[in-house]
C-alpha cells in the first residue's frame, strides 16, 4: 500500500472508532467496575480493604506508566500486533488471577500482567485513531471514549451477576474471556501509512525529538496539572455529600447523573472540536476553565438543586475536555510521532492523577471539609488551562493544523517502512 | 365507680389507686378460685418464688384494647434469658365494667392464678405476673375481655431470631469455605451445626477433624470452616443458636461447582474470539486482493488510455483511484 498524504477521515476509520470504543470499554470499564470484586476479595482473603485496593491501583499505575512502551512498540511494529499481544496479556492476567491463593498473586496477575496488557492496548489504539482522522478527529475520539462511561453502567451489574453465579474465581475466568475481545479489537486496527512516517523515523529518534519539542513539553505540563484536579470529584464527591448529610443512595445516584452527562459532553465536544475552525487547544482551554470554575463553586453550593446542577455541569465539561485533549496532540507533533507522543503524555499525566486524590484527601484531613480540596482541584485545572495559552498558534488563528515535518513524498513513492502488517509493500 | 378498699384495711396509707391494687396481700390460692371482675383486688403472689428469682430482670409489656377493636392485638417480644414478666392489658368500654369477663390463657390453656384485675373510671386493667425460666414457659399469652364481643390481646414470646441470609454460597471443588452465623444483639449460650439431606438434620463438625473446624471470634457469631470441598458437601447447612429459653436456627445453602463449569464458558468465548479475529483478517486479505486486482486492472486501463491518448493527442483526464487529499481544516 502506498503512502497517504492525509488521513482518510472515514472509511475504515469508523471501524477503528468501533475498535477503540470496545477497547475503552474493556479496559476502563473493567477497571472502574472492579470495585464489585473488592468485597469478595476482602472476604475471601481476609485482608483489610486498604491492601485489597492496591490491586486496582497497581493495575492503573502499570497501564499508565507502561504507555510509552506500548507507543514505542506500535511505532516499530504497527498498532495491530501490539494491541493483540496486549489483549492476550490482559486476558492471561485475569485467567491466572482466577487461581490465586493469596493477595500477592492478585497483585502480580491483575496488577502487573493485566496492567501491562492494558498499557499495550489503549494508547496505541487512540494514537491509531488520530492517524485515521483529521477533519473529524475530535468527533471520532469523543465517540470512541463514550465506551468508558457506557461500559461502567453495563459491567457493574454484569460482574455482580457473574459473582452470584460462579463466585469470584469463575467470574474472573469469564472476565478474562471478556478481555480476550481486545484481541479481536486489535485485529481491526489496519495499519495505515501516512506520508510523514518515513521522515520521522523509529521510536528512539521520535522520543528524543519529542523531549526537545517545546510545545509538546508545555502541553504535557498542562495535561499533568489538569489530571491532578480532574479525578477529585469522582473520588470525593460522595464523601463530600455525606459530609453535607446526604443519604448514601441519593449521593450515589448523583454520581450516576454525572456518569450520564459525561458521554454527552464527550460527543458534543468532539463534534464541536471538528466544527469550529482553529486550533483545538482553544476548546480544550475553554472546557478546562469551565471545569475549574465549576469545581471552585462546589464548596459554595449547599442546596440540593445547586449541587445537582453543578454535578451535571461537571460531568458534561469534564467529559468534554477528554476528546479535545487527545486531539491537540496530533496538531502539535504531527500524526507521524503520535504513538510516542501519546505514550509520553499518558505516562507523565498519570503522575498528576496519582497525586490528585491523596492530596485532596490530605487537605480534607487537615482542614476538616472538602472545601480546600475542591478549590485546589479547580486551581489545578485553571493553572493547566493557563499553560495551554502558551501553545503555538493559540492566539493567532493558524490556517491549517499541518504537522511540523513537511510532506515531500509524492503519492506514488513506495518507501520501505520499519513496520510489518498485511497490505504493506 | 367507687374506689375499692384494700384488704390491708384502713391502716394502709393513702396511695394512688393502681399502686394500691398492686400492693394487695398474699391470698391462699385454695380460697374462692376465680373472683368475678371488679369486686375486689386479688393478687396471690408466691413470695418464695419472688425471692428465688429476684435477681432476674423485669420485663413489662402493655396492650390496649377497646370495645370497638376489630382485630386481635398482638405484640411480639424477644426474650433471651430467664426474666420476670409483667403483662398488662387495659380495656376501654362505655358499658358496665362489672359485666366484663376477664381471663388469661397461655396458648389454649386457661390460666388460674397470678393475675389481678382493677378498674379506674371507664378503663379496666388486668395484670399477669410470672417468671419465664425454661423453654416450655415461652409461647403466647393472651388476655381476654368478654363483653358482648370477645376482645383479645396476645403477647408472643420468642427467642432472638438469627439474621436471615438468602444468597447461596458458591464454591469450587478442592477449595475451602467458611459458613458464618451471626446474631445481631444477642449472645447464645452455645452454637451447633447441622446439615440436612431432605428433612433429617445431621450434626456436623462434632468430631473436629481435618475437614471441619468450628470456631467463632465473639460469643454472638460462629464459623464453620469446611476444607477439601467435594461435590458431596453440597446441600443445606443449619446453624442453631442455643439459648436458655429455646433455640433458633438459620439456613445456609452451599453449592459446590467443578472448575469445568466456568471453564466451558471461557473456552466457548475464546473460540468465538478466535473466529472473530479470523474473519476480520480474512476479510482484510480478501479486500486487499480485490483492490490489487482492480488496481492492476485500472493501471492496465490507464496505460491503454495513455497509449490511445498519446496517439490521439487528447488530454488525459483519467480518474486516479487514490483519494485526493482534502484541503486543511
HADDOCK unambig.tbl for C-alpha pairs under 7 A between the chains (distance, minus, plus):
assign (segid A and resid 5 and name CA) (segid B and resid 325 and name CA) 6.65 0.50 0.50
assign (segid A and resid 6 and name CA) (segid B and resid 325 and name CA) 5.94 0.50 0.50
assign (segid A and resid 135 and name CA) (segid B and resid 329 and name CA) 5.89 0.50 0.50
assign (segid A and resid 166 and name CA) (segid B and resid 170 and name CA) 6.47 0.50 0.50
assign (segid A and resid 167 and name CA) (segid B and resid 170 and name CA) 5.50 0.50 0.50
assign (segid A and resid 167 and name CA) (segid B and resid 171 and name CA) 6.67 0.50 0.50
assign (segid A and resid 170 and name CA) (segid B and resid 262 and name CA) 5.36 0.50 0.50
assign (segid A and resid 173 and name CA) (segid B and resid 262 and name CA) 6.87 0.50 0.50
assign (segid A and resid 173 and name CA) (segid B and resid 266 and name CA) 6.49 0.50 0.50
assign (segid A and resid 174 and name CA) (segid B and resid 266 and name CA) 5.72 0.50 0.50
assign (segid A and resid 177 and name CA) (segid B and resid 266 and name CA) 5.45 0.50 0.50
assign (segid A and resid 177 and name CA) (segid B and resid 269 and name CA) 5.93 0.50 0.50
assign (segid A and resid 177 and name CA) (segid B and resid 270 and name CA) 6.14 0.50 0.50
assign (segid A and resid 180 and name CA) (segid B and resid 270 and name CA) 6.92 0.50 0.50
assign (segid A and resid 180 and name CA) (segid B and resid 273 and name CA) 6.74 0.50 0.50
assign (segid A and resid 181 and name CA) (segid B and resid 273 and name CA) 6.00 0.50 0.50
assign (segid A and resid 184 and name CA) (segid B and resid 273 and name CA) 6.20 0.50 0.50
assign (segid A and resid 184 and name CA) (segid B and resid 276 and name CA) 6.16 0.50 0.50
assign (segid A and resid 184 and name CA) (segid B and resid 277 and name CA) 5.01 0.50 0.50
assign (segid A and resid 187 and name CA) (segid B and resid 277 and name CA) 6.00 0.50 0.50
assign (segid A and resid 187 and name CA) (segid B and resid 280 and name CA) 6.58 0.50 0.50
assign (segid A and resid 187 and name CA) (segid B and resid 281 and name CA) 6.80 0.50 0.50
assign (segid A and resid 188 and name CA) (segid B and resid 280 and name CA) 6.68 0.50 0.50
assign (segid A and resid 277 and name CA) (segid B and resid 329 and name CA) 6.86 0.50 0.50
assign (segid A and resid 400 and name CA) (segid B and resid 328 and name CA) 5.30 0.50 0.50
assign (segid A and resid 400 and name CA) (segid B and resid 329 and name CA) 5.81 0.50 0.50
assign (segid A and resid 423 and name CA) (segid B and resid 288 and name CA) 6.61 0.50 0.50
